[in-house]
Amino acid sequence: MPAISLSAIVDPKVMALVYGPTGVGKTIFAATSQRMRTFIFDADIGMVSARRHILRHGLRDDLVTVWPTPSQAEFISGYQYLISNKSKYDLVVLDTATEFQRTLLQQVCDLAKVQVASQREWGIVLNLMDAVTRNLKQLPQHVIFLCHEMQKEDAYYGRTMYMPAFKGAYKEEYGRAFSSVFRFVLFERLVKQADGTNVQQIDRWLLTQRDQWSHAKDRFSCLERYELPNIDAIFDKINQSMTTALVPTQTTG
């Protein structure tokens, strides 16, 4: 591969991980870009509710291609299809990485004819997850991993921690692969109606910066701590920050 001048890099590549509770809207977030052609590895078989949301709100469903991924073999087929059709897509989504890791673990255990994974099986799964992450990262498209959320009790500080629901060693190593890690959070508030009654409303936000309860990061340093889960608006901010930063500074004297 030939060397590339830094001044030629004007279109940032996003490698993001988005995690949160089941049903919070992760798939809807990733599948509702109104301009990015999106390819989704559907390991969770969770696109039905997302399509209902898209149709209900009059959003574009012609931009989304779904590749059912119930096995490693189907993932490999989908990846080979992407390699052969690089120009057709702008965004690749793995939905969800949690379920895909479970699938890999089950296949590894079935092959080894064991019901409980040993260190050896977990080592194989780590290598497989690393390979999947690395291969998707090398694609020219933006990449988003969707992930379920897990809780971990921090006995020392007496608090509950929230993090992506990975298992094995990958749970400790996933962070180095992603430029952005966002956590879906819900806030409840009372909204006064015209008749004077109060109705409870749930607002959805993406936490983009680490706090004492959650893992999150924004390597582009351009997002607010809480962002509305609008994928196009978030990508616009990232793109603007990168292109602005790459404009040569004018000096005088």
C-alpha positions in Angstrom: 0.0 0.0 0.0 1.5 3.4 -1.0 2.1 6.1 1.6 -0.6 8.8 2.0 0.1 12.4 2.7 -1.6 13.6 5.9 -3.0 16.6 4.0 -5.0 14.1 1.8 -6.9 12.6 4.7 -10.1 14.7 4.8 -12.8 12.1 5.3 -12.7 10.6 8.9 -13.3 6.9 9.3 -15.5 6.2 12.4 -15.1 2.9 14.3 -17.8 3.1 17.0 -19.3 0.9 19.7 -22.8 1.7 20.9 -24.1 -0.2 23.9 -27.2 -0.1 26.1 -30.1 -2.2 27.5 -32.2 -4.4 25.3 -34.9 -2.4 23.5 -33.5 1.0 24.1 -33.1 1.8 20.4 -29.6 0.8 19.3 -30.7 -0.9 16.1 -33.0 2.0 15.2 -30.1 4.4 15.8 -27.8 2.5 13.5 -30.4 1.8 10.7 -31.9 5.2 10.3 -29.3 7.3 8.5 -31.1 9.2 5.7 -28.1 9.4 3.5 -25.6 6.6 4.4 -26.1 3.3 2.6 -26.0 0.9 5.5 -25.1 -2.8 5.5 -26.2 -4.7 8.7 -24.9 -8.0 9.9 -28.1 -9.1 11.7 -26.8 -11.5 14.4 -29.7 -10.6 16.8 -32.4 -11.0 14.2 -33.7 -7.7 15.5 -34.6 -5.7 12.4 -38.3 -6.2 12.5 -38.9 -3.5 15.2 -36.4 -1.2 13.4 -38.3 -1.6 10.1 -41.6 -0.8 11.8 -40.1 2.4 13.3 -38.7 3.4 9.9 -42.0 2.9 8.1 -44.0 4.6 10.9 -41.9 7.7 10.8 -41.6 7.8 7.0 -37.9 7.2 7.0 -35.9 5.7 4.1 -35.7 1.9 4.2 -34.1 1.7 0.7 -30.7 2.6 2.1 -30.5 -0.5 4.4 -29.3 -3.9 3.4 -29.7 -6.7 6.0 -27.5 -9.8 6.0 -28.9 -12.5 8.5 -25.9 -13.7 10.5 -26.8 -16.7 12.6 -23.4 -18.3 12.2 -19.7 -17.6 11.6 -20.1 -19.0 8.1 -22.9 -16.4 7.3 -20.7 -13.7 8.6 -17.8 -14.8 6.3 -20.2 -14.8 3.4 -21.4 -11.3 4.2 -17.8 -10.0 4.6 -16.8 -11.5 1.3 -19.8 -9.8 -0.3 -18.7 -6.5 1.2 -15.2 -6.9 -0.1 -16.7 -7.4 -3.6 -19.1 -4.5 -3.3 -17.1 -1.8 -1.5 -18.6 1.1 -3.4 -22.2 0.2 -2.5 -22.1 1.0 1.2 -21.0 3.8 3.5 -21.7 2.2 6.9 -21.3 -1.4 8.2 -23.1 -2.4 11.4 -22.7 -5.6 13.5 -26.0 -6.1 15.4 -25.3 -7.2 18.0 -21.6 -8.0 18.7 -22.8 -9.5 22.0 -25.0 -12.1 20.3 -22.3 -12.8 17.6 -19.8 -13.5 20.4 -22.3 -16.0 21.9 -22.7 -17.6 18.5 -19.0 -18.0 18.1 -18.7 -19.5 21.6 -21.4 -22.0 21.0 -19.8 -23.1 17.7 -16.4 -23.5 19.3 -17.9 -25.5 22.2 -19.9 -27.7 19.7 -16.7 -28.4 17.7 -14.8 -29.3 20.9 -17.8 -31.4 22.1 -17.9 -29.6 25.5 -20.8 -27.9 27.2 -18.8 -25.5 29.4 -16.1 -23.5 27.8 -12.5 -23.9 29.1 -9.7 -21.4 28.8 -8.8 -23.0 25.5 -12.3 -22.3 24.0 -12.3 -18.8 25.4 -8.9 -18.2 23.8 -10.2 -19.3 20.4 -13.2 -17.0 20.8 -10.9 -14.1 21.6 -8.9 -14.7 18.5 -12.1 -14.9 16.4 -13.5 -11.7 17.9 -10.2 -9.9 17.3 -10.1 -11.1 13.7 -13.7 -9.9 13.1 -13.0 -6.5 14.7 -9.8 -6.1 12.7 -11.3 -7.2 9.4 -14.3 -4.8 9.7 -11.9 -2.0 10.9 -9.9 -2.4 7.6 -13.0 -1.8 5.5 -13.3 1.6 3.8 -16.7 2.1 5.4 -17.6 3.5 8.8 -18.3 0.7 11.2 -20.6 0.5 14.3 -20.7 -2.4 16.7 -24.0 -2.6 18.7 -23.8 -4.3 22.0 -26.0 -5.2 25.0 -25.2 -3.7 28.4 -24.0 -5.5 31.5 -23.8 -4.3 35.1 -20.9 -4.8 37.4 -20.9 -4.0 41.1 -18.0 -2.0 42.4 -17.8 -3.0 46.0 -15.0 -0.6 46.8 -16.9 2.5 45.8 -20.4 1.0 46.4 -21.7 1.7 43.0 -23.0 -0.1 39.9 -20.9 0.1 36.8 -22.2 -0.2 33.2 -20.2 -1.5 30.3 -20.6 -3.5 27.0 -21.7 -7.1 27.7 -18.8 -8.9 26.3 -17.4 -12.1 27.9 -13.9 -13.5 28.3 -10.7 -11.5 27.6 -12.4 -9.5 24.9 -14.3 -7.7 27.6 -11.1 -6.1 28.7 -9.6 -5.5 25.3 -12.4 -4.2 23.1 -11.8 -0.5 23.9 -8.5 -0.2 21.9 -10.3 -1.0 18.6 -12.9 1.8 18.7 -12.5 5.5 18.2 -15.8 6.1 19.9 -17.8 4.3 22.6 -21.3 5.5 23.3 -23.7 4.4 26.0 -27.5 4.6 25.5 -29.1 6.2 28.5 -32.7 6.9 29.5 -34.0 9.9 31.4 -37.5 10.0 32.8 -39.3 13.3 33.3 -42.8 14.6 33.8 -44.3 16.7 31.0 -47.3 18.9 31.7 -50.2 18.4 29.2 -52.7 21.0 28.0 -55.2 19.8 30.5 -52.8 20.3 33.4 -52.0 16.6 34.0 -48.5 15.3 34.1 -47.4 12.5 31.8 -44.1 10.6 32.2 -41.8 10.9 29.2 -38.7 8.9 28.5 -35.9 10.7 26.7 -33.1 8.8 25.0 -29.5 10.1 24.8 -26.1 8.9 23.9 -23.4 9.4 26.6 -20.2 10.1 24.8 -17.8 10.7 27.7 -16.7 8.5 30.5 -18.2 9.1 33.9 -18.0 7.3 37.3 -20.7 4.8 36.2 -20.1 4.2 32.5 -17.4 3.6 29.9 -17.6 6.0 27.0 -15.2 8.0 24.9 -15.1 10.4 22.0 -11.7 10.3 20.4 -12.7 13.1 18.0 -13.3 15.4 21.0 -16.2 17.1 19.1 -19.4 15.8 20.8 -21.3 17.1 23.8 -21.4 14.8 26.8 -25.0 13.9 25.9 -26.0 13.7 22.3 -29.4 12.9 20.8 -29.3 9.5 19.1 -29.4 11.0 15.6 -26.7 9.2 13.5 -26.5 11.7 10.7 -26.1 14.7 13.1 -23.4 12.9 15.1 -21.5 12.0 11.9 -21.8 15.6 10.7 -20.1 16.8 13.9 -17.3 14.3 13.6 -16.7 15.1 9.9 -16.8 18.8 10.5 -14.3 18.6 13.4 -11.9 16.5 11.3 -12.1 18.6 8.2 -11.7 21.9 10.2 -8.7 20.5 12.1 -7.0 19.6 8.8 -7.3 23.1 7.3 -3.7 24.5 7.4 -3.3 27.3 9.9 -2.5 30.7 8.4 0.6 32.3 9.9 1.8 35.9 9.6 5.2 37.5 9.8 
